[in-house]
Amino acid sequence: MEITGKIKLIGETQTFGASGFRKRELVVTTDEQYPQMLMIEFVQDKTDALNSYNVGEDVKVSINLRGREWINPEGVAKYFNSIQGWRIEKLQAAGGQGVPPVEAIDAFEPADKVSDNEPDDLPF
C-alpha cells in the first residue's frame, strides 16, 4: 500500500532493549477532503531512509499494515494496529520536471485527402 502527503514530523531514532531494536516515527498529513495525520513507524535499518527528508516535503510512503493480539492479566484479548513504512520517495512538485507541454494542435497539418495510390488494407 502507499500513502501520499506532506511530512508533518520526523522523530528521532529510538533504541530499545539489549538487542538494540531501533524505531523512528514519521507523521504524514494526507491531502484529501478530510486530511488525516498518520503516524508511520520505520524500524531497524529502515530508520536511515528518513535522513534526507524534511518537514513540509510532499512524499509517497510504501507501507505495510501490522496487527497483533495481546492478552491482558485478566485474560481479555486486546488488539493493536500499526503502520510500518519500508520505502519513502519525494513527490515532484506540480509543473516540475514532468513531461513538457505539447504545442497547440494547429501546429500539425491535417491529412485532407488520402491518396488513391495507398491500398486500403484495414480489416474492417
MOWOVEN-V159337 format. One record per pair of residues at least 12 apart in sequence whose ideal C-beta (glycine too) atoms are under 10 Angstrom apart, sorted by sequence separation. I is the first residue (numbers start at 0). J is the second residue. D is the distance in whole Angstrom. If there is no record, write none. Layout:
BEGIN
i:I j:J d:D
i:I j:J d:D
END
This chain:
BEGIN
i:10 j:22 d:9
i:11 j:23 d:7
i:12 j:24 d:10
i:25 j:37 d:9
i:26 j:38 d:5
i:27 j:39 d:6
i:48 j:60 d:10
i:66 j:78 d:6
i:67 j:79 d:5
i:10 j:23 d:6
i:11 j:24 d:9
i:25 j:38 d:7
i:26 j:39 d:8
i:66 j:79 d:7
i:67 j:80 d:8
i:9 j:23 d:8
i:10 j:24 d:4
i:24 j:38 d:6
i:25 j:39 d:5
i:65 j:79 d:9
i:66 j:80 d:5
i:67 j:81 d:8
i:9 j:24 d:8
i:10 j:25 d:7
i:24 j:39 d:7
i:25 j:40 d:8
i:65 j:80 d:7
i:66 j:81 d:8
i:8 j:24 d:7
i:9 j:25 d:6
i:10 j:26 d:8
i:23 j:39 d:10
i:24 j:40 d:6
i:25 j:41 d:6
i:64 j:80 d:7
i:65 j:81 d:5
i:8 j:25 d:7
i:9 j:26 d:8
i:23 j:40 d:7
i:24 j:41 d:8
i:64 j:81 d:8
i:65 j:82 d:8
i:7 j:25 d:9
i:8 j:26 d:4
i:9 j:27 d:10
i:22 j:40 d:6
i:23 j:41 d:5
i:63 j:81 d:9
i:64 j:82 d:6
i:65 j:83 d:5
i:6 j:25 d:7
i:7 j:26 d:4
i:8 j:27 d:9
i:22 j:41 d:7
i:23 j:42 d:8
i:41 j:60 d:9
i:62 j:81 d:10
i:63 j:82 d:8
i:64 j:83 d:8
i:6 j:26 d:7
i:7 j:27 d:7
i:8 j:28 d:9
i:21 j:41 d:9
i:22 j:42 d:5
i:23 j:43 d:10
i:62 j:82 d:5
i:63 j:83 d:5
i:5 j:26 d:10
i:6 j:27 d:6
i:7 j:28 d:5
i:21 j:42 d:7
i:22 j:43 d:8
i:25 j:46 d:10
i:39 j:60 d:6
i:41 j:62 d:10
i:62 j:83 d:6
i:63 j:84 d:8
i:4 j:26 d:9
i:5 j:27 d:7
i:6 j:28 d:8
i:20 j:42 d:7
i:21 j:43 d:6
i:23 j:45 d:8
i:24 j:46 d:10
i:39 j:61 d:10
i:40 j:62 d:9
i:60 j:82 d:9
i:61 j:83 d:10
i:62 j:84 d:5
i:63 j:85 d:6
i:2 j:25 d:10
i:4 j:27 d:4
i:5 j:28 d:5
i:20 j:43 d:7
i:21 j:44 d:8
i:22 j:45 d:10
i:23 j:46 d:4
i:25 j:48 d:9
i:37 j:60 d:9
i:39 j:62 d:6
i:61 j:84 d:7
i:62 j:85 d:7
i:3 j:27 d:8
i:4 j:28 d:5
i:5 j:29 d:8
i:19 j:43 d:9
i:21 j:45 d:9
i:22 j:46 d:7
i:23 j:47 d:9
i:25 j:49 d:6
i:60 j:84 d:5
i:61 j:85 d:6
i:62 j:86 d:9
i:2 j:27 d:6
i:4 j:29 d:4
i:5 j:30 d:7
i:21 j:46 d:5
i:23 j:48 d:9
i:24 j:49 d:9
i:37 j:62 d:9
i:40 j:65 d:9
i:60 j:85 d:9
i:61 j:86 d:4
i:62 j:87 d:10
i:3 j:29 d:7
i:4 j:30 d:6
i:21 j:47 d:9
i:23 j:49 d:6
i:58 j:84 d:10
i:60 j:86 d:7
i:61 j:87 d:8
i:2 j:29 d:7
i:3 j:30 d:7
i:4 j:31 d:9
i:7 j:34 d:10
i:23 j:50 d:9
i:25 j:52 d:8
i:30 j:57 d:8
i:59 j:86 d:9
i:60 j:87 d:5
i:61 j:88 d:8
i:3 j:31 d:10
i:8 j:36 d:9
i:10 j:38 d:9
i:26 j:54 d:9
i:59 j:87 d:7
i:60 j:88 d:8
i:5 j:34 d:9
i:7 j:36 d:6
i:12 j:41 d:9
i:27 j:56 d:10
i:58 j:87 d:6
i:59 j:88 d:5
i:4 j:34 d:8
i:7 j:37 d:9
i:8 j:38 d:8
i:10 j:40 d:9
i:27 j:57 d:9
i:58 j:88 d:6
i:59 j:89 d:8
i:4 j:35 d:8
i:7 j:38 d:9
i:10 j:41 d:9
i:27 j:58 d:7
i:56 j:87 d:10
i:57 j:88 d:10
i:58 j:89 d:6
i:59 j:90 d:6
i:4 j:36 d:9
i:9 j:41 d:10
i:14 j:46 d:10
i:27 j:59 d:9
i:57 j:89 d:7
i:58 j:90 d:6
i:2 j:35 d:9
i:4 j:37 d:7
i:13 j:46 d:9
i:25 j:58 d:9
i:27 j:60 d:6
i:56 j:89 d:6
i:57 j:90 d:4
i:12 j:46 d:5
i:56 j:90 d:8
i:57 j:91 d:8
i:2 j:37 d:6
i:11 j:46 d:10
i:12 j:47 d:8
i:25 j:60 d:7
i:27 j:62 d:10
i:49 j:84 d:9
i:52 j:87 d:7
i:57 j:92 d:7
i:10 j:46 d:10
i:48 j:84 d:8
i:51 j:87 d:9
i:52 j:88 d:10
i:53 j:89 d:10
i:56 j:92 d:10
i:57 j:93 d:10
i:2 j:39 d:7
i:12 j:49 d:9
i:48 j:85 d:8
i:52 j:89 d:8
i:12 j:50 d:9
i:45 j:83 d:8
i:46 j:84 d:10
i:48 j:86 d:7
i:49 j:87 d:7
i:51 j:89 d:9
i:10 j:49 d:9
i:42 j:81 d:10
i:45 j:84 d:7
i:48 j:87 d:5
i:9 j:49 d:6
i:45 j:85 d:6
i:48 j:88 d:10
i:9 j:50 d:9
i:40 j:81 d:6
i:42 j:83 d:7
i:45 j:86 d:8
i:39 j:81 d:9
i:40 j:82 d:7
i:41 j:83 d:8
i:42 j:84 d:9
i:45 j:87 d:9
i:6 j:49 d:9
i:9 j:52 d:6
i:38 j:81 d:9
i:39 j:82 d:5
i:40 j:83 d:5
i:41 j:84 d:5
i:42 j:85 d:9
i:9 j:53 d:8
i:38 j:82 d:7
i:39 j:83 d:7
i:40 j:84 d:7
i:41 j:85 d:8
i:9 j:54 d:6
i:37 j:82 d:6
i:39 j:84 d:4
i:41 j:86 d:10
i:6 j:52 d:6
i:8 j:54 d:7
i:39 j:85 d:10
i:41 j:87 d:8
i:6 j:53 d:7
i:7 j:54 d:7
i:9 j:56 d:10
i:37 j:84 d:10
i:6 j:54 d:5
i:7 j:55 d:9
i:39 j:87 d:9
i:5 j:54 d:9
i:6 j:55 d:6
i:5 j:55 d:6
i:6 j:56 d:5
i:5 j:56 d:7
i:6 j:57 d:8
i:4 j:56 d:10
i:5 j:57 d:5
i:6 j:58 d:6
i:4 j:57 d:7
i:5 j:58 d:8
i:3 j:57 d:7
i:4 j:58 d:7
i:6 j:60 d:9
i:3 j:58 d:7
i:4 j:59 d:9
i:27 j:82 d:10
i:2 j:58 d:9
i:3 j:59 d:5
i:4 j:60 d:8
i:2 j:59 d:7
i:3 j:60 d:8
i:25 j:82 d:10
i:27 j:84 d:9
i:1 j:59 d:6
i:2 j:60 d:5
i:1 j:60 d:7
i:2 j:61 d:8
i:25 j:84 d:6
i:0 j:60 d:9
i:1 j:61 d:5
i:2 j:62 d:6
i:24 j:84 d:10
i:27 j:87 d:9
i:30 j:90 d:10
i:0 j:61 d:7
i:1 j:62 d:7
i:22 j:83 d:10
i:23 j:84 d:9
i:0 j:62 d:5
i:25 j:87 d:8
i:0 j:63 d:7
i:0 j:64 d:7
i:2 j:82 d:8
i:6 j:87 d:9
i:0 j:82 d:9
i:2 j:84 d:8
i:6 j:89 d:10
i:1 j:86 d:9
i:2 j:87 d:10
i:3 j:88 d:10
i:5 j:90 d:9
i:4 j:90 d:9
i:1 j:88 d:9
i:3 j:90 d:7
END
